Amino acid sequence: MNLVTKMSLPLLAAFALSACNQEQEAPAQPTEQPAEQAAPKAKLPNKEELTAVPNGLSNEKSESLDKAITMTQGTVRYFNLEGGFWGIVADDGRHILPQNLPEEYRKDGLRLSFKAQEVKDMMTIQQWGILSTLSDIEVIGKVESKSGDPLL
């Protein structure tokens, strides 16, 4: 037997014995309480208080959802890493990895105004930026391209 096995066997035996001792102890008997002293039960909503919501989604606006969709401005950049990908460097310094950047906006140096909503249930191989879905995309200008490729 190796040293680890020799040292762990006594620990396992002690653990097993302590578990057996706990099972043999008699559980405390609950005392009877009058109905008025018993803990109150949770009140279930009645039929009028329940409302059906399609697809299981709440129809109330969430503050976190409002914060998740923000109007942003940034510059489109092509990154020649991991096979190459398009990203947006926002004016506030954030890196946004667009999931749905249309072909007409895939130009290095293009300045855009857009709304971005973070995609939380998906991973990519790029490991760069915040994976986001874009909407309300508008071109607001162009800056110098940093890519050496004249087609970009």
Kinemage of the C-alpha trace (Angstrom):
@kinemage 1
@onewidth
@group {chain A} dominant
@subgroup {mainchain}
@vectorlist {calphas} color= white
{ca met a 1} P 0.000 0.000 0.000
{ca asn a 2} L 1.215 3.440 -0.726
{ca leu a 3} L 1.528 6.187 1.878
{ca val a 4} L -1.638 8.076 0.854
{ca thr a 5} L -3.791 4.943 1.179
{ca lys a 6} L -2.291 4.082 4.585
{ca met a 7} L -3.005 7.584 5.870
{ca ser a 8} L -6.521 7.890 4.472
{ca leu a 9} L -7.888 4.525 5.686
{ca pro a 10} L -8.035 5.559 9.376
{ca leu a 11} L -9.732 8.830 8.383
{ca leu a 12} L -12.362 6.990 6.346
{ca ala a 13} L -12.991 4.558 9.192
{ca ala a 14} L -13.425 7.393 11.695
{ca phe a 15} L -15.824 9.165 9.328
{ca ala a 16} L -17.893 5.992 8.835
{ca leu a 17} L -18.112 5.369 12.590
{ca ser a 18} L -19.203 8.927 13.307
{ca ala a 19} L -21.924 8.626 10.651
{ca cys a 20} L -23.151 5.369 12.227
{ca asn a 21} L -23.286 6.987 15.671
{ca gln a 22} L -25.410 9.835 14.318
{ca glu a 23} L -27.938 7.402 12.805
{ca gln a 24} L -28.320 5.463 16.087
{ca glu a 25} L -29.219 8.544 18.130
{ca ala a 26} L -32.953 8.803 18.600
{ca pro a 27} L -34.460 11.871 16.939
{ca ala a 28} L -36.150 14.345 19.237
{ca gln a 29} L -39.906 13.873 19.371
{ca pro a 30} L -41.841 16.928 18.229
{ca thr a 31} L -44.103 18.332 20.894
{ca glu a 32} L -47.743 18.851 20.148
{ca gln a 33} L -48.743 22.498 19.848
{ca pro a 34} L -52.244 23.839 19.884
{ca ala a 35} L -53.460 25.000 16.466
{ca glu a 36} L -53.339 28.697 17.452
{ca gln a 37} L -49.630 28.423 18.409
{ca ala a 38} L -48.556 26.543 15.274
{ca ala a 39} L -46.539 28.438 12.667
{ca pro a 40} L -48.774 30.189 10.142
{ca lys a 41} L -48.957 28.591 6.710
{ca ala a 42} L -48.059 30.568 3.600
{ca lys a 43} L -51.066 32.143 1.913
{ca leu a 44} L -51.593 30.904 -1.616
{ca pro a 45} L -52.897 33.425 -4.163
{ca asn a 46} L -56.510 33.040 -5.226
{ca lys a 47} L -57.604 32.648 -8.832
{ca glu a 48} L -58.165 36.397 -9.382
{ca glu a 49} L -54.615 37.233 -8.243
{ca leu a 50} L -53.003 34.909 -10.786
{ca thr a 51} L -52.317 36.207 -14.292
{ca ala a 52} L -51.235 34.214 -17.309
{ca val a 53} L -48.078 35.435 -19.014
{ca pro a 54} L -47.209 34.076 -22.486
{ca asn a 55} L -43.997 32.026 -22.778
{ca gly a 56} L -43.442 32.223 -19.021
{ca leu a 57} L -41.976 35.704 -19.286
{ca ser a 58} L -42.973 38.505 -16.975
{ca asn a 59} L -44.791 41.414 -18.541
{ca glu a 60} L -43.149 43.800 -16.068
{ca lys a 61} L -40.139 45.835 -17.197
{ca ser a 62} L -36.934 44.895 -15.479
{ca glu a 63} L -34.390 47.540 -14.546
{ca ser a 64} L -31.588 45.131 -15.457
{ca leu a 65} L -33.067 44.714 -18.949
{ca asp a 66} L -33.136 48.481 -19.421
{ca lys a 67} L -29.486 48.632 -18.415
{ca ala a 68} L -28.599 45.711 -20.690
{ca ile a 69} L -29.784 47.474 -23.863
{ca thr a 70} L -27.821 50.676 -24.266
{ca met a 71} L -27.307 53.135 -27.089
{ca thr a 72} L -23.592 53.186 -27.817
{ca gln a 73} L -21.164 54.603 -30.345
{ca gly a 74} L -18.006 52.891 -31.461
{ca thr a 75} L -15.586 52.012 -34.232
{ca val a 76} L -15.735 48.761 -36.199
{ca arg a 77} L -12.401 46.953 -36.261
{ca tyr a 78} L -11.189 43.757 -37.927
{ca phe a 79} L -8.995 41.605 -35.705
{ca asn a 80} L -6.792 39.052 -37.433
{ca leu a 81} L -6.754 36.684 -34.448
{ca glu a 82} L -8.122 33.148 -34.194
{ca gly a 83} L -9.211 33.108 -37.835
{ca gly a 84} L -10.207 36.785 -37.874
{ca phe a 85} L -13.337 38.460 -36.555
{ca trp a 86} L -15.143 41.782 -36.468
{ca gly a 87} L -15.386 43.696 -33.227
{ca ile a 88} L -16.442 47.145 -32.111
{ca val a 89} L -14.366 49.298 -29.808
{ca ala a 90} L -16.916 51.501 -28.045
{ca asp a 91} L -16.145 55.111 -27.221
{ca asp a 92} L -16.247 54.252 -23.505
{ca gly a 93} L -13.505 51.627 -23.992
{ca arg a 94} L -15.655 48.501 -23.931
{ca his a 95} L -14.988 45.787 -26.496
{ca ile a 96} L -18.165 44.522 -28.144
{ca leu a 97} L -18.196 41.282 -30.129
{ca pro a 98} L -21.276 41.605 -32.370
{ca gln a 99} L -23.176 38.406 -33.002
{ca asn a 100} L -25.156 39.872 -35.904
{ca leu a 101} L -23.095 42.600 -37.595
{ca pro a 102} L -24.556 42.937 -41.127
{ca glu a 103} L -22.164 42.683 -44.091
{ca glu a 104} L -22.596 46.349 -45.089
{ca tyr a 105} L -21.164 47.466 -41.718
{ca arg a 106} L -18.111 45.178 -41.865
{ca lys a 107} L -15.637 47.910 -42.796
{ca asp a 108} L -12.607 48.593 -40.621
{ca gly a 109} L -12.770 52.153 -39.257
{ca leu a 110} L -16.521 52.611 -39.751
{ca arg a 111} L -18.096 54.616 -36.907
{ca leu a 112} L -21.486 53.340 -35.766
{ca ser a 113} L -24.244 54.272 -33.381
{ca phe a 114} L -26.149 51.208 -32.172
{ca lys a 115} L -27.994 49.470 -29.359
{ca ala a 116} L -26.297 46.410 -27.896
{ca gln a 117} L -27.767 43.676 -25.718
{ca glu a 118} L -25.365 41.236 -24.090
{ca val a 119} L -25.779 37.554 -24.981
{ca lys a 120} L -25.203 35.575 -21.785
{ca asp a 121} L -26.045 31.997 -22.774
{ca met a 122} L -23.462 31.539 -25.529
{ca met a 123} L -19.685 31.247 -25.810
{ca thr a 124} L -17.334 31.958 -28.708
{ca ile a 125} L -13.763 31.048 -29.570
{ca gln a 126} L -12.700 34.685 -29.885
{ca gln a 127} L -12.355 35.375 -26.137
{ca trp a 128} L -12.501 39.078 -26.915
{ca gly a 129} L -15.158 41.513 -25.850
{ca ile a 130} L -18.746 41.187 -24.740
{ca leu a 131} L -20.818 38.985 -27.049
{ca ser a 132} L -23.785 41.155 -28.020
{ca thr a 133} L -26.733 41.387 -30.371
{ca leu a 134} L -26.932 44.742 -32.177
{ca ser a 135} L -30.000 46.708 -33.202
{ca asp a 136} L -30.790 50.238 -34.455
{ca ile a 137} L -27.448 50.436 -36.283
{ca glu a 138} L -26.591 53.764 -37.959
{ca val a 139} L -23.397 54.917 -39.667
{ca ile a 140} L -22.091 58.140 -38.088
{ca gly a 141} L -18.718 58.438 -39.808
{ca lys a 142} L -15.437 56.805 -40.729
{ca val a 143} L -11.941 56.935 -39.264
{ca glu a 144} L -8.660 55.618 -40.625
{ca ser a 145} L -8.513 51.873 -41.080
{ca lys a 146} L -5.894 50.079 -38.972
{ca ser a 147} L -5.977 46.992 -41.153
{ca gly a 148} L -3.297 46.368 -43.758
{ca asp a 149} L -5.880 44.695 -46.031
{ca pro a 150} L -7.115 47.155 -48.692
{ca leu a 151} L -10.388 45.202 -49.079
{ca leu a 152} L -11.382 45.975 -45.513
